[in-house]
Amino acid sequence: MSSQNQSQRSPTLLIVIVNYCTPQLTINCLHSLVAEVQSLSGTQVVVVDNNSGDRSVEQIESAIKTAGWSDWASVLPSEHNGGFAFGNNLIMRSVLNSSNPPAYFLLLNPDTLVRERSLKVLVDFMEDNPQVGIAGSRLEDPDGSPQCSAFRFHTLLSELDSALRLGIVSKLLAKWIIAPAVVSTPCQTDWVAGASMIVRRQVLETAGLMDEAYFLYYEEVDLCLQAHKSGWSCWYVPQSRVVHLVGQSSGVTNTKIPPKRLPQYWFDSRRRYFLKNHGWFYTALTDLLWLLSFALWRCRRFLQHKPDNDPPHLFKDFFGNSVLLRSSH
């Protein structure tokens, strides 16, 4: 088949939104997609409902029907809440096995609002750069203030920095800090936030789908790492702007309210990421270094009367979930 016939045959973009008990956020997100869908011919949107049990499916389906979006938007109810990776894979696996898979998948959080032409910018970037496997949008607050959206992979040194929080050490470890300064031009990066992430179909075919052993958190990091191992690069494209109402779905990452105790699945995901990609010894060393560094930070915080912005019981929870005590994945 010629490339021209192939391009006529295959839709360009499938947008996947995983909803769990956030029907109004999802409906608002769909509203923001109307112009984007019109600018990208053949674009489809599937909302996967992770067994919300709160009439999310009925509310979203009703909104789609009332607004006249049925030609491009649909809802796929799941009978099981298996987490973010599970929800995305539910539709991606099915579509990849079809006779007409799209060129790209866009993973989009329900707590997002897409700015004008932002998705076309991502698709155009991918079309112009065939070696790029994954690209992410600039996430921002409603007032346009940027959020960190492009990151480096988690390592022993990045964990040391995040726990110790000492200026001179952070300067020495600048190349390993997870979240570098926000930039205004496209750049290659290790991984991008899963709130607005476009993935080339061939990445999923070569590197595999998302790892469903992650319930929530670290799954997009792991996907970008597997893509990297398969020879695909990852880029941050700030001209694609998406409002991210941070932490509205989980409540964990919202920095504008007092921190909540981290849920069990956060520790499970972190432990799995390090064990899977670095092995037990490296993970144990990283955990030990984090615990010592964090203890030093807590002492310094107390002595210097610094504000306490850490989640409650963080040291206790981290220690209890480290591979020093738990060896299971």
Short mmCIF file of the C-alpha atoms (twelve columns), coordinates in Angstrom:
data_MODEL
# 
_entry.id   MODEL 
# 
loop_
_atom_site.group_PDB 
_atom_site.id 
_atom_site.type_symbol 
_atom_site.label_atom_id 
_atom_site.label_alt_id 
_atom_site.label_comp_id 
_atom_site.label_asym_id 
_atom_site.label_seq_id 
_atom_site.Cartn_x 
_atom_site.Cartn_y 
_atom_site.Cartn_z 
_atom_site.pdbx_PDB_model_num 
ATOM 1   C CA . MET A 1   0.000   0.000  0.000  1 
ATOM 2   C CA . SER A 2   1.339   3.457  -0.858 1 
ATOM 3   C CA . SER A 3   2.044   6.014  1.863  1 
ATOM 4   C CA . GLN A 4   -0.652  8.239  0.354  1 
ATOM 5   C CA . ASN A 5   -3.286  5.513  0.636  1 
ATOM 6   C CA . GLN A 6   -2.058  4.702  4.138  1 
ATOM 7   C CA . SER A 7   -2.464  8.314  5.277  1 
ATOM 8   C CA . GLN A 8   -6.001  8.366  3.833  1 
ATOM 9   C CA . ARG A 9   -6.799  5.120  5.597  1 
ATOM 10  C CA . SER A 10  -5.433  5.785  9.066  1 
ATOM 11  C CA . PRO A 11  -6.810  8.414  11.428 1 
ATOM 12  C CA . THR A 12  -4.179  10.750 12.820 1 
ATOM 13  C CA . LEU A 13  -5.014  11.009 16.508 1 
ATOM 14  C CA . LEU A 14  -6.883  9.156  19.218 1 
ATOM 15  C CA . ILE A 15  -7.256  11.038 22.500 1 
ATOM 16  C CA . VAL A 16  -7.661  8.892  25.625 1 
ATOM 17  C CA . ILE A 17  -9.066  10.408 28.826 1 
ATOM 18  C CA . VAL A 18  -9.235  8.199  31.923 1 
ATOM 19  C CA . ASN A 19  -11.998 9.299  34.276 1 
ATOM 20  C CA . TYR A 20  -12.449 8.256  37.869 1 
ATOM 21  C CA . CYS A 21  -15.163 10.101 39.787 1 
ATOM 22  C CA . THR A 22  -14.476 13.430 38.024 1 
ATOM 23  C CA . PRO A 23  -17.340 13.668 35.499 1 
ATOM 24  C CA . GLN A 24  -17.596 17.458 35.450 1 
ATOM 25  C CA . LEU A 25  -13.846 17.895 34.965 1 
ATOM 26  C CA . THR A 26  -14.011 15.412 32.088 1 
ATOM 27  C CA . ILE A 27  -16.943 17.243 30.490 1 
ATOM 28  C CA . ASN A 28  -15.075 20.555 30.783 1 
ATOM 29  C CA . CYS A 29  -12.048 18.923 29.160 1 
ATOM 30  C CA . LEU A 30  -14.223 17.702 26.277 1 
ATOM 31  C CA . HIS A 31  -15.561 21.250 25.836 1 
ATOM 32  C CA . SER A 32  -11.981 22.486 25.420 1 
ATOM 33  C CA . LEU A 33  -11.338 19.870 22.734 1 
ATOM 34  C CA . VAL A 34  -14.084 20.897 20.313 1 
ATOM 35  C CA . ALA A 35  -11.977 23.303 18.235 1 
ATOM 36  C CA . GLU A 36  -8.975  20.973 18.390 1 
ATOM 37  C CA . VAL A 37  -10.962 18.052 17.025 1 
ATOM 38  C CA . GLN A 38  -12.228 20.239 14.181 1 
ATOM 39  C CA . SER A 39  -8.670  21.295 13.289 1 
ATOM 40  C CA . LEU A 40  -7.423  17.673 13.121 1 
ATOM 41  C CA . SER A 41  -9.542  15.682 10.703 1 
ATOM 42  C CA . GLY A 42  -10.480 12.204 11.889 1 
ATOM 43  C CA . THR A 43  -9.570  12.802 15.536 1 
ATOM 44  C CA . GLN A 44  -11.483 10.652 17.999 1 
ATOM 45  C CA . VAL A 45  -11.791 10.942 21.781 1 
ATOM 46  C CA . VAL A 46  -12.511 8.008  24.081 1 
ATOM 47  C CA . VAL A 47  -13.259 8.527  27.758 1 
ATOM 48  C CA . VAL A 48  -12.407 5.391  29.722 1 
ATOM 49  C CA . ASP A 49  -14.337 5.308  32.986 1 
ATOM 50  C CA . ASN A 50  -12.438 3.308  35.608 1 
ATOM 51  C CA . ASN A 51  -15.534 1.919  37.325 1 
ATOM 52  C CA . SER A 52  -16.308 5.208  39.097 1 
ATOM 53  C CA . GLY A 53  -19.626 3.995  40.491 1 
ATOM 54  C CA . ASP A 54  -20.898 7.589  40.770 1 
ATOM 55  C CA . ARG A 55  -22.932 7.895  37.556 1 
ATOM 56  C CA . SER A 56  -19.911 9.351  35.751 1 
ATOM 57  C CA . VAL A 57  -20.682 7.265  32.669 1 
ATOM 58  C CA . GLU A 58  -24.274 8.491  32.471 1 
ATOM 59  C CA . GLN A 59  -23.310 12.126 33.041 1 
ATOM 60  C CA . ILE A 60  -20.533 12.128 30.441 1 
ATOM 61  C CA . GLU A 61  -22.618 10.243 27.876 1 
ATOM 62  C CA . SER A 62  -25.473 12.686 28.405 1 
ATOM 63  C CA . ALA A 63  -23.153 15.673 27.925 1 
ATOM 64  C CA . ILE A 64  -21.752 14.156 24.715 1 
ATOM 65  C CA . LYS A 65  -25.234 13.566 23.320 1 
ATOM 66  C CA . THR A 66  -26.594 16.978 24.353 1 
ATOM 67  C CA . ALA A 67  -23.616 18.857 22.919 1 
ATOM 68  C CA . GLY A 68  -23.666 16.918 19.644 1 
ATOM 69  C CA . TRP A 69  -20.201 15.411 20.089 1 
ATOM 70  C CA . SER A 70  -21.195 11.821 19.360 1 
ATOM 71  C CA . ASP A 71  -19.405 11.771 16.001 1 
ATOM 72  C CA . TRP A 72  -16.009 12.166 17.716 1 
ATOM 73  C CA . ALA A 73  -16.419 11.371 21.433 1 
ATOM 74  C CA . SER A 74  -17.485 8.187  23.203 1 
ATOM 75  C CA . VAL A 75  -17.332 6.542  26.629 1 
ATOM 76  C CA . LEU A 76  -15.889 3.117  27.397 1 
ATOM 77  C CA . PRO A 77  -16.973 1.866  30.844 1 
ATOM 78  C CA . SER A 78  -14.575 -0.448 32.635 1 
ATOM 79  C CA . GLU A 79  -15.781 -3.000 35.136 1 
ATOM 80  C CA . HIS A 80  -12.568 -2.630 37.115 1 
ATOM 81  C CA . ASN A 81  -10.506 0.305  38.398 1 
ATOM 82  C CA . GLY A 82  -7.013  -0.861 37.585 1 
ATOM 83  C CA . GLY A 83  -5.389  2.572  37.642 1 
ATOM 84  C CA . PHE A 84  -4.110  5.049  35.070 1 
ATOM 85  C CA . ALA A 85  -2.037  2.650  32.965 1 
ATOM 86  C CA . PHE A 86  -4.822  0.054  32.984 1 
ATOM 87  C CA . GLY A 87  -7.390  2.599  31.823 1 
ATOM 88  C CA . ASN A 88  -5.232  3.886  28.968 1 
ATOM 89  C CA . ASN A 89  -4.229  0.387  27.893 1 
ATOM 90  C CA . LEU A 90  -7.856  -0.725 27.817 1 
ATOM 91  C CA . ILE A 91  -8.504  1.355  24.706 1 
ATOM 92  C CA . MET A 92  -4.973  1.467  23.267 1 
ATOM 93  C CA . ARG A 93  -4.628  -2.325 23.243 1 
ATOM 94  C CA . SER A 94  -7.947  -2.715 21.462 1 
ATOM 95  C CA . VAL A 95  -7.219  -0.032 18.868 1 
ATOM 96  C CA . LEU A 96  -3.678  -1.258 18.190 1 
ATOM 97  C CA . ASN A 97  -5.111  -4.679 17.381 1 
ATOM 98  C CA . SER A 98  -7.646  -3.197 14.980 1 
ATOM 99  C CA . SER A 99  -7.188  -2.897 11.225 1 
ATOM 100 C CA . ASN A 100 -7.141  0.897  11.405 1 
ATOM 101 C CA . PRO A 101 -4.941  2.154  14.277 1 
ATOM 102 C CA . PRO A 102 -4.159  5.875  14.520 1 
ATOM 103 C CA . ALA A 103 -0.720  7.347  13.958 1 
ATOM 104 C CA . TYR A 104 -0.691  8.882  17.443 1 
ATOM 105 C CA . PHE A 105 -2.289  8.492  20.846 1 
ATOM 106 C CA . LEU A 106 -2.723  11.482 23.150 1 
ATOM 107 C CA . LEU A 107 -2.986  10.664 26.853 1 
ATOM 108 C CA . LEU A 108 -4.919  13.514 28.438 1 
ATOM 109 C CA . ASN A 109 -5.934  14.005 32.050 1 
ATOM 110 C CA . PRO A 110 -9.561  14.861 32.823 1 
ATOM 111 C CA . ASP A 111 -8.332  17.813 34.917 1 
ATOM 112 C CA . THR A 112 -6.992  19.643 31.859 1 
ATOM 113 C CA . LEU A 113 -8.237  22.345 29.498 1 
ATOM 114 C CA . VAL A 114 -6.583  22.423 26.098 1 
ATOM 115 C CA . ARG A 115 -5.549  25.813 24.730 1 
ATOM 116 C CA . GLU A 116 -6.197  26.751 21.105 1 
ATOM 117 C CA . ARG A 117 -4.240  24.734 18.483 1 
ATOM 118 C CA . SER A 118 -2.237  22.972 21.196 1 
ATOM 119 C CA . LEU A 119 -2.902  19.488 19.882 1 
ATOM 120 C CA . LYS A 120 -2.214  20.433 16.273 1 
ATOM 121 C CA . VAL A 121 1.137   21.811 17.436 1 
ATOM 122 C CA . LEU A 122 1.978   18.413 18.975 1 
ATOM 123 C CA . VAL A 123 0.889   16.451 15.910 1 
ATOM 124 C CA . ASP A 124 2.787   18.786 13.557 1 
ATOM 125 C CA . PHE A 125 5.897   18.439 15.734 1 
ATOM 126 C CA . MET A 126 5.689   14.653 15.586 1 
ATOM 127 C CA . GLU A 127 5.139   14.711 11.831 1 
ATOM 128 C CA . ASP A 128 8.202   16.925 11.361 1 
ATOM 129 C CA . ASN A 129 10.400  14.807 13.666 1 
ATOM 130 C CA . PRO A 130 9.937   11.098 12.902 1 
ATOM 131 C CA . GLN A 131 12.676  10.073 15.357 1 
ATOM 132 C CA . VAL A 132 10.655  11.475 18.281 1 
ATOM 133 C CA . GLY A 133 8.505   8.863  19.989 1 
ATOM 134 C CA . ILE A 134 6.862   10.876 22.760 1 
ATOM 135 C CA . ALA A 135 6.224   14.585 23.262 1 
ATOM 136 C CA . GLY A 136 4.569   16.585 26.024 1 
ATOM 137 C CA . SER A 137 2.762   19.885 26.345 1 
ATOM 138 C CA . ARG A 138 3.597   22.850 28.512 1 
ATOM 139 C CA . LEU A 139 1.274   22.465 31.492 1 
ATOM 140 C CA . GLU A 140 0.182   25.675 33.141 1 
ATOM 141 C CA . ASP A 141 -2.117  27.189 35.740 1 
ATOM 142 C CA . PRO A 142 -5.322  28.903 34.572 1 
ATOM 143 C CA . ASP A 143 -3.508  32.274 34.732 1 
ATOM 144 C CA . GLY A 144 -0.840  31.007 32.342 1 
ATOM 145 C CA . SER A 145 1.887   30.431 34.949 1 
ATOM 146 C CA . PRO A 146 4.002   27.450 33.856 1 
ATOM 147 C CA . GLN A 147 4.167   24.164 35.715 1 
ATOM 148 C CA . CYS A 148 7.095   21.781 35.528 1 
ATOM 149 C CA . SER A 149 6.258   19.419 32.685 1 
ATOM 150 C CA . ALA A 150 9.628   18.101 31.460 1 
ATOM 151 C CA . PHE A 151 11.791  15.982 33.723 1 
ATOM 152 C CA . ARG A 152 14.898  13.851 34.115 1 
ATOM 153 C CA . PHE A 153 14.773  10.189 35.068 1 
ATOM 154 C CA . HIS A 154 14.819  9.276  38.753 1 
ATOM 155 C CA . THR A 155 18.230  8.161  39.969 1 
ATOM 156 C CA . LEU A 156 20.117  7.694  43.223 1 
ATOM 157 C CA . LEU A 157 21.476  11.243 42.904 1 
ATOM 158 C CA . SER A 158 18.111  12.822 42.177 1 
ATOM 159 C CA . GLU A 159 16.642  11.056 45.220 1 
ATOM 160 C CA . LEU A 160 19.518  12.357 47.353 1 
ATOM 161 C CA . ASP A 161 18.814  15.909 46.224 1 
ATOM 162 C CA . SER A 162 15.046  15.691 46.720 1 
ATOM 163 C CA . ALA A 163 15.482  14.445 50.295 1 
ATOM 164 C CA . LEU A 164 18.455  16.540 51.472 1 
ATOM 165 C CA . ARG A 165 17.381  19.932 50.038 1 
ATOM 166 C CA . LEU A 166 20.717  21.623 50.605 1 
ATOM 167 C CA . GLY A 167 21.598  24.427 48.207 1 
ATOM 168 C CA . ILE A 168 25.255  23.589 47.671 1 
ATOM 169 C CA . VAL A 169 24.409  19.916 47.028 1 
ATOM 170 C CA . SER A 170 21.623  20.884 44.626 1 
ATOM 171 C CA . LYS A 171 24.101  22.997 42.648 1 
ATOM 172 C CA . LEU A 172 26.551  20.106 42.459 1 
ATOM 173 C CA . LEU A 173 23.779  17.758 41.352 1 
ATOM 174 C CA . ALA A 174 22.175  20.196 38.891 1 
ATOM 175 C CA . LYS A 175 22.448  17.700 36.012 1 
ATOM 176 C CA . TRP A 176 20.468  15.106 37.940 1 
ATOM 177 C CA . ILE A 177 17.698  17.205 39.488 1 
ATOM 178 C CA . ILE A 178 14.331  15.800 38.439 1 
ATOM 179 C CA . ALA A 179 12.686  19.087 37.438 1 
ATOM 180 C CA . PRO A 180 14.990  21.513 35.586 1 
ATOM 181 C CA . ALA A 181 13.960  25.107 34.950 1 
ATOM 182 C CA . VAL A 182 11.023  25.602 32.597 1 
ATOM 183 C CA . VAL A 183 12.131  26.603 29.091 1 
ATOM 184 C CA . SER A 184 10.248  28.339 26.281 1 
ATOM 185 C CA . THR A 185 11.592  26.428 23.280 1 
ATOM 186 C CA . PRO A 186 11.232  22.755 22.327 1 
ATOM 187 C CA . CYS A 187 13.888  20.569 23.918 1 
ATOM 188 C CA . GLN A 188 14.757  16.921 24.346 1 
ATOM 189 C CA . THR A 189 14.077  15.586 27.808 1 
ATOM 190 C CA . ASP A 190 13.946  12.249 29.643 1 
ATOM 191 C CA . TRP A 191 10.215  12.184 30.330 1 
ATOM 192 C CA . VAL A 192 7.148   14.387 30.190 1 
ATOM 193 C CA . ALA A 193 4.077   14.595 32.389 1 
ATOM 194 C CA . GLY A 194 1.329   12.152 31.492 1 
ATOM 195 C CA . ALA A 195 -1.330  14.861 31.833 1 
ATOM 196 C CA . SER A 196 -0.813  15.730 28.140 1 
ATOM 197 C CA . MET A 197 1.478   13.293 26.358 1 
ATOM 198 C CA . ILE A 198 1.424   12.308 22.684 1 
ATOM 199 C CA . VAL A 199 2.790   8.856  21.844 1 
ATOM 200 C CA . ARG A 200 3.665   7.606  18.378 1 
ATOM 201 C CA . ARG A 201 1.947   4.314  17.566 1 
ATOM 202 C CA . GLN A 202 5.265   2.632  16.752 1 
ATOM 203 C CA . VAL A 203 6.501   3.342  20.282 1 
ATOM 204 C CA . LEU A 204 3.749   1.179  21.717 1 
ATOM 205 C CA . GLU A 205 4.485   -1.489 19.110 1 
ATOM 206 C CA . THR A 206 8.222   -1.581 19.915 1 
ATOM 207 C CA . ALA A 207 8.449   -0.609 23.603 1 
ATOM 208 C CA . GLY A 208 5.108   -2.020 24.694 1 
ATOM 209 C CA . LEU A 209 2.033   -0.591 26.377 1 
ATOM 210 C CA . MET A 210 2.051   1.076  29.771 1 
ATOM 211 C CA . ASP A 211 2.963   -1.160 32.709 1 
ATOM 212 C CA . GLU A 212 -0.288  -1.912 34.528 1 
ATOM 213 C CA . ALA A 213 1.584   -2.913 37.690 1 
ATOM 214 C CA . TYR A 214 1.674   0.832  38.393 1 
ATOM 215 C CA . PHE A 215 -1.698  1.873  39.787 1 
ATOM 216 C CA . LEU A 216 -0.928  5.590  39.705 1 
ATOM 217 C CA . TYR A 217 2.333   7.570  39.399 1 
ATOM 218 C CA . TYR A 218 5.604   6.589  37.691 1 
ATOM 219 C CA . GLU A 219 3.794   4.864  34.818 1 
ATOM 220 C CA . GLU A 220 4.544   7.677  32.366 1 
ATOM 221 C CA . VAL A 221 8.164   7.807  33.579 1 
ATOM 222 C CA . ASP A 222 8.475   4.091  32.937 1 
ATOM 223 C CA . LEU A 223 6.865   4.382  29.489 1 
ATOM 224 C CA . CYS A 224 9.325   7.103  28.479 1 
ATOM 225 C CA . LEU A 225 12.224  5.015  29.804 1 
ATOM 226 C CA . GLN A 226 11.122  1.934  27.855 1 
ATOM 227 C CA . ALA A 227 10.734  4.098  24.737 1 
ATOM 228 C CA . HIS A 228 14.241  5.483  25.316 1 
ATOM 229 C CA . LYS A 229 15.619  1.954  25.584 1 
ATOM 230 C CA . SER A 230 13.939  1.177  22.254 1 
ATOM 231 C CA . GLY A 231 15.661  4.105  20.567 1 
ATOM 232 C CA . TRP A 232 12.922  6.741  20.692 1 
ATOM 233 C CA . SER A 233 13.559  10.273 21.946 1 
ATOM 234 C CA . CYS A 234 11.207  12.308 24.131 1 
ATOM 235 C CA . TRP A 235 10.621  16.031 23.686 1 
ATOM 236 C CA . TYR A 236 8.965   18.915 25.504 1 
ATOM 237 C CA . VAL A 237 6.969   21.215 23.198 1 
ATOM 238 C CA . PRO A 238 5.973   24.373 25.112 1 
ATOM 239 C CA . GLN A 239 4.060   25.871 22.186 1 
ATOM 240 C CA . SER A 240 1.439   23.237 23.000 1 
ATOM 241 C CA . ARG A 241 -0.213  24.778 26.058 1 
ATOM 242 C CA . VAL A 242 -2.587  22.894 28.323 1 
ATOM 243 C CA . VAL A 243 -4.129  24.143 31.565 1 
ATOM 244 C CA . HIS A 244 -3.632  21.547 34.297 1 
ATOM 245 C CA . LEU A 245 -5.803  21.844 37.394 1 
ATOM 246 C CA . VAL A 246 -3.113  20.093 39.430 1 
ATOM 247 C CA . GLY A 247 -4.108  17.242 41.682 1 
ATOM 248 C CA . GLN A 248 -7.855  17.560 41.081 1 
ATOM 249 C CA . SER A 249 -8.126  13.850 40.357 1 
ATOM 250 C CA . SER A 250 -5.908  12.399 43.092 1 
ATOM 251 C CA . GLY A 251 -5.421  15.359 45.429 1 
ATOM 252 C CA . VAL A 252 -1.819  14.287 45.975 1 
ATOM 253 C CA . THR A 253 0.105   16.734 43.770 1 
ATOM 254 C CA . ASN A 254 -1.836  19.908 44.512 1 
ATOM 255 C CA . THR A 255 0.802   22.252 45.958 1 
ATOM 256 C CA . LYS A 256 -1.747  24.978 46.737 1 
ATOM 257 C CA . ILE A 257 -3.241  23.150 49.718 1 
ATOM 258 C CA . PRO A 258 -1.613  21.573 52.787 1 
ATOM 259 C CA . PRO A 259 0.064   18.297 51.763 1 
ATOM 260 C CA . LYS A 260 -1.850  15.065 52.232 1 
ATOM 261 C CA . ARG A 261 -0.360  11.818 53.471 1 
ATOM 262 C CA . LEU A 262 0.993   9.985  50.445 1 
ATOM 263 C CA . PRO A 263 -1.170  6.998  49.473 1 
ATOM 264 C CA . GLN A 264 0.091   3.438  49.476 1 
ATOM 265 C CA . TYR A 265 0.058   3.268  45.688 1 
ATOM 266 C CA . TRP A 266 2.608   6.104  45.446 1 
ATOM 267 C CA . PHE A 267 5.140   4.068  47.445 1 
ATOM 268 C CA . ASP A 268 4.261   0.893  45.539 1 
ATOM 269 C CA . SER A 269 4.847   2.669  42.210 1 
ATOM 270 C CA . ARG A 270 8.129   4.224  43.265 1 
ATOM 271 C CA . ARG A 271 9.440   0.903  44.565 1 
ATOM 272 C CA . ARG A 272 8.398   -0.889 41.381 1 
ATOM 273 C CA . TYR A 273 10.069  1.720  39.163 1 
ATOM 274 C CA . PHE A 274 13.441  1.380  40.872 1 
ATOM 275 C CA . LEU A 275 13.334  -2.415 41.220 1 
ATOM 276 C CA . LYS A 276 12.237  -2.936 37.616 1 
ATOM 277 C CA . ASN A 277 14.744  -0.562 36.058 1 
ATOM 278 C CA . HIS A 278 17.715  -0.620 38.465 1 
ATOM 279 C CA . GLY A 279 17.585  -3.840 40.481 1 
ATOM 280 C CA . TRP A 280 17.404  -4.557 44.217 1 
ATOM 281 C CA . PHE A 281 20.862  -3.415 45.319 1 
ATOM 282 C CA . TYR A 282 20.613  -0.017 43.594 1 
ATOM 283 C CA . THR A 283 17.091  0.444  44.972 1 
ATOM 284 C CA . ALA A 284 18.179  -0.467 48.500 1 
ATOM 285 C CA . LEU A 285 21.107  1.946  48.317 1 
ATOM 286 C CA . THR A 286 18.825  4.683  46.988 1 
ATOM 287 C CA . ASP A 287 16.273  4.087  49.737 1 
ATOM 288 C CA . LEU A 288 18.947  4.160  52.432 1 
ATOM 289 C CA . LEU A 289 20.465  7.347  51.057 1 
ATOM 290 C CA . TRP A 290 17.036  8.992  50.855 1 
ATOM 291 C CA . LEU A 291 16.196  8.078  54.441 1 
ATOM 292 C CA . LEU A 292 19.505  9.424  55.795 1 
ATOM 293 C CA . SER A 293 19.251  12.588 53.714 1 
ATOM 294 C CA . PHE A 294 15.652  13.205 54.693 1 
ATOM 295 C CA . ALA A 295 16.487  12.724 58.370 1 
ATOM 296 C CA . LEU A 296 19.226  15.362 58.029 1 
ATOM 297 C CA . TRP A 297 16.772  17.704 56.313 1 
ATOM 298 C CA . ARG A 298 14.194  17.271 59.093 1 
ATOM 299 C CA . CYS A 299 16.811  18.092 61.733 1 
ATOM 300 C CA . ARG A 300 17.939  21.166 59.807 1 
ATOM 301 C CA . ARG A 301 14.347  22.243 59.230 1 
ATOM 302 C CA . PHE A 302 13.666  22.065 62.977 1 
ATOM 303 C CA . LEU A 303 16.840  23.893 64.007 1 
ATOM 304 C CA . GLN A 304 16.408  26.632 61.405 1 
ATOM 305 C CA . HIS A 305 12.637  26.974 61.968 1 
ATOM 306 C CA . LYS A 306 11.860  26.321 58.314 1 
ATOM 307 C CA . PRO A 307 8.231   25.676 57.289 1 
ATOM 308 C CA . ASP A 308 7.098   22.078 57.283 1 
ATOM 309 C CA . ASN A 309 5.676   21.349 53.816 1 
ATOM 310 C CA . ASP A 310 6.257   17.598 53.817 1 
ATOM 311 C CA . PRO A 311 3.365   15.125 53.660 1 
ATOM 312 C CA . PRO A 312 2.452   13.776 57.099 1 
ATOM 313 C CA . HIS A 313 4.313   10.651 58.302 1 
ATOM 314 C CA . LEU A 314 6.593   10.703 55.263 1 
ATOM 315 C CA . PHE A 315 9.691   9.238  56.948 1 
ATOM 316 C CA . LYS A 316 7.707   6.459  58.642 1 
ATOM 317 C CA . ASP A 317 5.787   5.608  55.462 1 
ATOM 318 C CA . PHE A 318 8.895   5.692  53.273 1 
ATOM 319 C CA . PHE A 319 10.846  3.452  55.630 1 
ATOM 320 C CA . GLY A 320 7.957   0.993  55.919 1 
ATOM 321 C CA . ASN A 321 7.695   0.771  52.137 1 
ATOM 322 C CA . SER A 322 11.399  0.676  51.288 1 
ATOM 323 C CA . VAL A 323 12.993  -2.468 49.882 1 
ATOM 324 C CA . LEU A 324 15.000  -2.589 53.105 1 
ATOM 325 C CA . LEU A 325 11.811  -4.010 54.640 1 
ATOM 326 C CA . ARG A 326 9.831   -5.062 51.577 1 
ATOM 327 C CA . SER A 327 11.379  -7.000 48.716 1 
ATOM 328 C CA . SER A 328 8.241   -7.557 46.631 1 
ATOM 329 C CA . HIS A 329 7.649   -5.529 43.470 1 
# 
